[in-house]
Amino acid sequence: MYLPEPPHHHGTPGRIGVLLINLGTPEAPTAAAVKPYLREFLSDPRVVEVPRALWWPILHGFILTTRPGKSAEKYGLIWTAEGSPLLLHAQRQAKLLQGYLGEMLRSSPPSAPPDSRSDAATAARGEREPSTVPDGTGSVLIEFAMRYGNPSIAAGLDKLKRGHCDRILIVPLYPQYAASSTASAFDGVFAALKEMRNVPEIRTVRSFHDHPAYIGALAASVREDWQRNGRPDVLLMSFHGVPRKSLDQGDPYHCECQNTGRLLAEALQLEPQQYRITFQSRFGRAEWLKPYTAATLHELGRQGVKRVDAICPGFVGDCLETLEEIAMEGKAAFLGAGGGSYRYIPCLNERPDWIEALRAIVAEHLHGWTGAGPDASSRGRALAMGAKD
């Protein structure tokens, strides 16, 4: 059985929808709230590529009985009076993008999409021309969703359909593609589409790891921090880790992280010894992508490096992995090993240049989706042919 379709009225103009997808968050910093979130996350075969017969006893017999409490304590360290940081950033990013796209549609002339693979250093200097949505796209409706937890992908798609969106762009907010993140988000979308009778036209954004506007926003955020606080000896770029075997099996994530790091270093004019590209959040005993963030910070501290700044270019909104693991645990590891001072540079969050970059990414992928759907005369024709509405 399919889910009920929104009411249909002949002659209603179709709209373009954009669904921003991030990882997810528990609804509260408690073990009771963390447990179902972890269950959903760790039950995803894209996330844990272990045969279910082997994984299920470990997940349900050990991990879900011990880890929710520990994770809840960590969430408690970063939780705000308004709720989950990741959820708040997702809400604000969607709202700001809605405003940016609306302003663009009102004021920008149509143009062909720019080359999204132009020189990142040029973009970092602010010389890249902004892109525009082609003429005739009609209004654009923005929603956000979480791969795990709420608001769900299915709920986000339903809201867009009820807003008369017949063309929907899916934008996973993971700059670098990985099967365990981007592909899993696509899985969630297509699983929801299977429940629909009237499926909208779908496009997807695969990654934007080397998009000039994204690299430019990252570089600007670092420069502004350094203007206020001075430069470090080493800039640590920490990306979320994945098992090493994913690289061996053809996942491009490692290469895309390296590319992001290299482009950011070039935009900041850093020498090789002035930055490190590392991987965090290792889980289990298997080998993950190296070098590990924690081990690198320990080694830098042991070497007596005076100052390290850390940034997480794989996250567009601050969350547990940035605010607790990197800003808190990373600092403790570096200082505890003998390092001098440590600073965490926040994610892009709601920076105007990041929202502009997101607008550019969306605009490029909307190119060709012209027309706002049926006009008023189509309603009259439909009624004349016997339609009830």
C-alpha positions, 0 to 999 in steps of 0.5 A, a space after each residue: 500500500 502507498 502512503 496517501 497523496 496530498 490533495 491535487 488541484 488542477 492548474 496548481 503550479 509545480 514548484 522546485 523543492 530542495 531537501 538538505 540532509 544531515 546525519 542526525 541527532 538524538 532528541 535529548 542528551 539522555 540514554 533513553 533518547 540516544 539508544 533509538 538513535 544509535 540503534 537506527 544509525 548502527 543498524 544501517 548496513 552502509 554504516 556497519 558492513 558486517 554480516 547481520 548474523 555476526 553484527 546483531 548480537 554485538 549491537 543488541 547484546 553489548 553496544 546498545 546496553 553500554 554505549 547510550 549512557 556514555 554517549 549521552 554524557 558527551 551530548 550533555 557537554 555540548 547541548 544548548 538551551 535551544 537543543 541539539 547544535 546540529 539540529 539548530 544549525 540545520 534549521 538555520 541553514 535551511 531558513 537562510 538558504 530559503 531567503 538567499 534563493 528567494 532573493 536570487 529569483 527576484 533579482 538575478 538575471 538568468 545565466 548558464 551554470 558556471 564551471 563548478 571545478 574552476 580554480 579554488 584559489 580564485 574563489 578563495 580570493 573572492 573573484 568567482 562570479 555567482 551562479 543563478 537559477 535559470 529563468 522560469 524555475 518558479 518558487 523554490 521550497 527548502 526543507 531539511 531532514 536527518 538520515 537518522 532520527 527526526 525530522 525524517 527524510 520521509 517527512 521532509 519529502 512529504 512536506 515538499 510534495 504538500 508544497 506542490 513540489 514536483 521536482 526535488 533536489 536532494 543535497 546531502 550536507 556531506 562535502 566528501 562522498 562516502 558510501 556510509 554517509 552520502 549513499 546512505 542518505 540516497 538510500 533513505 530518499 529512495 526508500 521513501 519514494 518506494 512508498 509513494 504513488 506519485 513520485 516527483 522528479 529527483 536530482 541528487 548532489 553527490 559531493 562538493 568537496 572541491 567546489 570553489 565556493 565551499 573551499 573559499 568559505 573554509 579559507 575565509 573562516 580560517 583567515 578571519 580566525 587568524 586575524 583575531 587570534 594569530 597563526 598557529 604552527 600547525 593547522 590540523 584538518 580532521 575528517 570523519 574516519 571510515 574503515 580502511 577496507 572501504 578505500 580498498 573496495 573503491 570508496 572515493 572518500 579518502 581521495 576527496 578528503 585529501 583533495 579538500 585538504 590540499 585545496 584549503 592549504 593552497 588557498 591559505 598558502 600553507 607549506 606542507 609542514 604547516 598542516 596535517 590531514 587526519 581522520 577521527 571517530 574510529 570505532 571498533 578494532 579494525 584499521 581505519 583511515 590514517 593518520 588518526 587525529 588523536 594519535 597525530 595530536 599526541 605526537 605534535 604535543 610530544 614534539 612540543 609544538 607551541 600551537 595547533 589550530 584544528 578545523 573539520 572540513 568534512 562537517 558544515 555544522 558543528 555537532 558532537 564530533 566537532 564540539 566534543 571530540 575535536 574541541 574538547 578531547 583533541 585539546 586534552 590530547 594535545 595539551 596532555 602530551 606537552 603541547 602549548 596551546 590549542 584552538 578549535 575553528 568552528 564549522 561554517 554553520 551560518 556564515 554568509 559565505 557558506 550559505 552563498 556557497 550552498 546557494 551556488 551549489 544548489 543553483 548549478 544543479 537546478 539548471 534546466 528545471 525550467 517552467 513552473 508547471 501548468 498555468 491557470 488555463 489547464 484547470 479549465 481544460 481539466 474541468 471541461 473534461 470531467 475533472 472534479 477539481 
